[in-house]
Amino acid sequence: MIMRISIIIAILSSVILMGRTQTTLIEWQTNWPAGGTNNIDCGNQQNPPTSTAWFTGTKAVVYGLSNGTTTNLVANVASGSSLTFYTYFSPTPVNTNSPSPYSVAANSGSPIQLSPNETIQATVEFYLTGTAPQNAHRGLRFALLYAGTNANVTGSGNGSNNGLTGYGQQMNFGTVFGEAPLQTVADTGPLDGNPQLEASADLVQVGPNGGGTTNDPGFTDGTAYTLILGITENNPTNVSVTTTFLGSTFSNGVSITQTVTDTNYCYTNFDEFIMRPAQGAEAASTITITSFKVETVVSNSFVPSTNAYLSNLTVSTTGALTPAFTSNQLSYTASEVYSGAPTIMPTSADANATINIIYDGTTNPITSGTTSAPLILNPDLSVSNVMDVQVTAQDGLTVMDYLVTVTQQPNLSEPTLTNVSSPGALQLSWPPDHLGYRLLVQTNNQSRGISTNPSDWGTVAGSTLTNTAVVPITAGQPIEFYRLVYP
């Protein structure tokens, strides 16, 4: 199953106060118009204002690849060459899931300006095709930058790096890491005419490499990942940069992350998000983006976590959890013996999150890492037993629901097959707690009796879905024998 990946840049239009925190939304894209082309500029958007402009050079960024009811932003990266794609945003707040009202005249040179204790955060959810094998290159670069009047708003070419400043990653990328994957860099904007994020000489490393070591498992095709790039002004001479990837394929099954502190450049203005896979052979041949969001968060003391993921989920059912648990997978199935009462043990990824188990109309809080009380299954086997493990992040707003649907197996005690005759018909029935049993029929003459050959028995169509069957009776018909079996 392919899981979608999104990139989200947002600053909340409505002010949300929680404790001493204020969040603002700038831009949020989850749907791109179908049939886009290269070199889209702000004055010639597709279907404005339902989308905001994305720019690229002469290579193939496919806008609006259909995926059910939504369309994604898809970057196809040639094996031997890079692909740069980027977008601009303004400090003007917008409503939920709206594009940024960026325009050349109004916003070029008018960035988001951080203040002490304020963070700008870009969140990206995405999936990959053609993920590169282990390599020693830093094949993926991405950043939050300030372009100002140097913005490449014509959409022609990759845009110059002249005068651009900000922070990002120069990342080792592949199915297995060839070295510590995360390397935070500052773009110092030298006036050397190089394209954006192209020249390593334009990027100054901030802090050591991090996020893991050589031979750690990395990325795989079709798996959902979430990228979170956050930049915080601690004070005018101290800026922190935190990069986190969430995904089930990493060595701990949850995430890789790195935080570094810059006391040299301390950039605090931003109006652009950019990604640049160096080449498909060193990153991935296709990057599919389903959502893009950037938020600014102001806090006088702390920023409450928005992490509402589980790091583990176990159930005591007879049948195993299907599929196997991963933090990004929200829906599961399991089976249990008849009259069983399974328990659930959820573990939150963030210790500050709260968990409730919602089942059969009742909500019960549970402590992370502990086992729930037994959950009594509905005696009616036709009823789905849906158990909702609801996780609320520290911010009190971010909620994720992990759903476990438990199918109850039939009663395995020997059932009684009863019959009631009427003119022209014989009604056979068995207890409803044996739903799922197969009604078998064998036709023989009376002198032969019941055959012991299994192939002489046939299943009555639809019998596993009910606990009753009506058999027509006509004069002169052969003798029929019936029995119940499971499975």
N, C-alpha and C positions, 0 to 999 in steps of 0.2 A: 504494500500500500504506500503510495507516495504521499508524503506529508508536506504541506506548504511551508514556505519560508517568507517572512515579511521584513521590510525595512520601514521603520516608522520615525518621522521627525515631528515633534509636537511641542507646542507651548499652549497651555490650557486657557481658553478664552474666559471661562468662568473661574472665579477664584475659589479654591478649596482650602479651607482653614482646618487643620488638624493639629492640635497642640499649638506649636509655633511654626507651622509649615504652610507655605502658600505655593500652589502649583498653577502654571499658566500654559495653555495650548496654542501652538503656532501653526502646525500643519499635521494632518493625519490622512494618509492615502491608503486605501485598501482596494481600490479598483481603478484600473487604467483603461482608457478608451481603446477599443479594438482597432487594428489596422494602422497603427502609428508608423511614422517614418523617422529617419535620421534628421538632425539639424532643425528641430522644432525650436522656435524662439518665443519669447514672452508675448509678442504681439500677434502670434499666429498659433495659439494653442489649439489642441483638438477638444472640441466640446467645452469651451470655457463656460462657467467657472468650475465644472465638475472635476477638473484635474489641474494640476500645476505642471509647468514645463520641466521636462528633463532634457538634458543636452548630452550629445555624444559627438564623436568625430565621424569619420567616414565608414566605420565598421558597424556590424549589425547589432544594434539593440532593438529587439522586437517588443513593441509596446502592445499591451492588450492581448496576450495569448489567452484564448478562452479556456476556462477551467470550471465547467459547470455554470453556476449563476454569476461568477465573478471573473474578472480578467486580471492577469498578473503582469508584472514588468519583468521581461526575460532578457538577460544579457547572454549572447552567444559569443564565446571567446575563441578566436582562432588559436590553433596549436602553437604557432610560432610568433605570435604578435600580441601586444597588449590591447586592452579596451578600457577607455575611461568614460564613466557616465556620472552625472552630477546634477544637483538641483539647488536652487536658491530659495531662501525664505526671509520674511520680514518680521520685525518685532510686533506687528499688529496682531492682537489676539483674534482667534477665529472660533467658530462653533465646533462641536464634536464632529469628527470625520469630515473635515473641510480642507480645501487647498489653501496655501498661503497666498494672501493678496499682494504678492511681490510684483513690482513693475520697475522697469529700468529707471524711469524718471523720478519715481517717489522713493525708491528704496536703495538704489545704488549708493553706497556710502552711509547707509543707516542701519547698522547691525543690531543684533541683540548684544547688550552690554551687561556683563556679569558684575555683581556687587559682592562684597564679602559675605560668605555663607550662602552663596547662590550657585546652583549647578545647572548646566545645560546637558541634556541627556538624549542621545539618539538611540532608538531601539530598532533592531532589524531582525525579522524572522524570515528564513529562507530555506530552500532546499537545493541540492546540487545534482548535476548529471556529469559524468565523465570526470570524477574527482581524480586529481593527479596522484600517482604513487609517491612513496617516500622520496624526498629530494632534499638537497642542501640549500635551496634558494629561498628567498623571501618573496614569494610569488603573489601575495595579496596585500594591497595597501588600501586603507580607507582613513578618512579624516573628517573632522569638523574644522572649517577654515573661515577666515574673514577675507573676502575678495574685494568688497567695497567697490570703488570705481574701476577696479580691474576685472570685474565680472565679465565673463565671456558670454554675453547674452545674445549673440547672433546664432549660437549653436554651431558655428563653423569650426571644425577642428577640435582639438582637445583642450584648448585654452592655455594661456601662458601662466607659469607659476610666479611671474614677476609680481612682487609686492604682496603675495598671499602669505598669511600667517595663521598658525593654529597648531592642533595636535592630532595625532592619529597613530596608526600601527603600520609597521613594516613586518609582515607576518610570514613565518614558515607555514606552508599549507600542503596537506596531502592526507592520504589514508593513514599514514604513519608519520609522525614528526621526525624530521631529519636533525632537529636541534630544538632547544627551548623555543616554543612557537611564538610567544608574544614579545615584541620589541617596540616599546613606545618611542615615538619620535616627535620632535617639534619641527614644523615647517617654518623656516626663518625668512622666506620670501626674497632670496637674493635676485638681483636684476640681471640674470644671465640668459634669459630667453628660453629656458627649458620649458616643456609642457608640464602641466600640473602633475605632481607626484611621480614624475618620470625618473628624475635624476636622484640617486642616493646622496649625491653631494649636497643637495638642497635640504636634506633631512638630517637633523642632529639628534642622536640617540639620547633619551632621558631615562636614567636609571638602568639597571641590568636587565638582561633577558629574563623572561619568566613564563609562567603558565604550564610548566612541565619540563620534561627532559627528552633527550634523544631516544627514539624507539617507543615513545608513548603512543597509544592509539589516537588517531585524529578523526577525520571526517569520512562519511560514506555516502554513496548515492541514495537519494530518496528519503533520508532521515531529516526530521524537522530540527532546525537549529534557531537559536535566538541570540543575536549580537546586541550588547548594550555598551555603548561608549559614553562615558560621563566625564565632564570636566567641571571642577569645582574651584572657585576662587575662595581660598581660606582667608587670605588677606592680600593686600596689594603686592606683596613680594613672595607669595606662596600659592601655587596652583597645583591641585592633585588631578591626575588623569587615571581613570579606572576603566579597564576593558574586561568584559565578561562574555564568554560564550556558554550558553546552556545547551546540552545535548546528551543523549544516552550513550554515545559511543566513546566518550572520554574515559580515562583510566579509572576515575571514581564513579562513573556512570551518571554524573550530574553536570559538571561544568569545568572550565578552565578560567582563571582570572588573574589579573595583575593590577596593582595600584602603584604608581610612581609619583614623586613630587618634584616639581620644577620651581627653582628659585632664581633662575637666570633670565628667562624670557617673559614668563607670566602673562601670556596672552589671554584676554578676556572678552574680545569682540568676535562675533560669529554670524555668518549669513549664508553658509554653504555646507552641504554634505556631499562627499565625493567617494567613489570606489574605483579602484584600478587593479584588476587582475593583470599581472605582468604578462602571462600567456596561459593558454589553456593547459599546456603540458606541465605547468608548474603550479596550477591552482585548480581550475575546473573548466570544462568546456562549456557548461551552461550554469548560470546562477539565476534562479527563479525567485522573484521578490513578490510577496503578496500583501505586504503592509509596510508603511513607512511613517515614523512618528518621532517628533522631538519635543521634549518638555523642559521647562525651566522650573526649578524647585528652590524656594527660598526658605531657609531655616536658621533661626537664631541659636539653636542648640544641636539638633540632629534632624536627619531626613528619615522618616519612618520607611521601613522596607516595603516594597511592592511585591515581594516574592511570596506567591501563594501556591508554589509547587510542593508536591510531595517528593521526598527522596526515596521512599520505599512504601510499599503497600502489600500486606500479606493477608490471606484469608485461610480459614481452617477447613475449607470445603474438601470433599473427596477428590473432586476434579481440580486440576491446576488452573490458576488464573490465565486466561487467554485473551489477548497475547500476553507474553511476559511483560512485567511491569517496566515502564520507562516514565520519566517525569512528564514528558510531553504528550503521552497517550492518556486520554481521559475516559475511554470506554472499554469495559472488560466483561467477559462472561466466565462463569464457573458452574459446576454441577455439584449437587449434594444428594446424599442418600435420603430416602423417604423419612419424614419426620425428624430430620436432622436440624440442628440449630447452630449454624456456623458463627464464628467470631471474625472480627476484622481488627487488624493492627496497622494503623497509618502512622507514618513518620514524616514530619514536615521538614522541608529543606531549610527553612528559617525557624530558629527556635522561638521567635517572637510571633509567629503565626498562630492562629487558633483553629481548632478542628471541631466540626460537628458531624455526627452520623445521623442522617435523616432516613427513616425507614418506617413504613406502615403508618404514616401520618404523625410520627413522633420525632422530635429533634433532641438528641442527647449529646452534650459536649464530651469530648474525650481528650486526654492528654497525649501528646505526641509520643510514640514509642510504646504505648500501652495497649492492652487487648480489650476490646469491647465486651459487653455482656452478650450472652448468646442471643442470636436474632432468630426468632421463631418463624419458620417458613409457612406460607399459606397452605392449608391442607388441600386446596383446590389446585391440582397439578396444571391446569390450564392458565393459571395466573402467573405473571412474571413477577419475581421477587427482586425489585430494583433497590439497591442500597446506595445512597448518595453520600460520599465522603466529601463534605464541603469544607474547603480551606479558605480562611480569610487572612489576608496579609496584615502586617502591623499597621498599615495605613488605614485599615478599616474599610477600604473601598475596593481593593482588588480581591476578587473571589474566583476560585476555580472549583469545579465540581467533578470529582472522579466517580463514575457510575459503574457499579458492579451488578450485573444481572445474573442471579443464581437460578438455574433450572433444577427443579426437584425431580429426582428419579422416582419411578413408581415403587409402590410397596412390593417387596419381594416375597412376601408370604404367599402360600398357595391360594389362588383366587377360586371363588365359586362361580361356575358358569351356570346361570339359571335360564330357564326358557318358559315362555308363555305362548301358547298356541291360540290361533284364531282362524276362522275360515280363510283358507288360501295363504296363510303366512305363519311363520314361527319367529317370535322375537327372542333373541339371545341377549343377555346382559351380564355384566360383571362389575365389581365395585369401582367407583370413580377414582379411588386411590391407586388403581392399577392402570390408569391411563398410560398408554405407550406400549401395552402388550399387543402382540399380533394374534389375531384370530385366524387359525389355520383350518382348512377344509380338505377333506379327502372323499372321493366318490368311489364306491365299490358296491358289488352285489353282496347280498346278505350272507350267502354261503361262504364267501371269501373272508369277510370280516375286515378288521383294521389291518392295513399293511404296515409293516415295520420299516419299509423303505422310505427314508426322508424325502426323496424326490417325488413321492406320491402325495405329499402335502403341499397345498398352495395357500398363499396369504390372501385373505379377503381384503380387497382394495379399500383403503381408508380406515381400516380397523385400528391403526395406531393412534388415530386422532379422536377416538370416541370410546365409549364404554357400552355401546349397544349396536346390534346389527339385526336387520329384518331379512329373513330368508323366505322367499316365495315357495309355496308348496303346490305342486300340480300332480294330478293322478298319473301313475305309471312312471314317475321319475325315479332314477337310481337312488340308493341309500347314500346319505351324506353323513360324515362324521366330523365333529368340530372339536377343537381344543385351543387353549390359550398358551402362548409361550412368550418369554422375554429373554433377551431382546429380540 
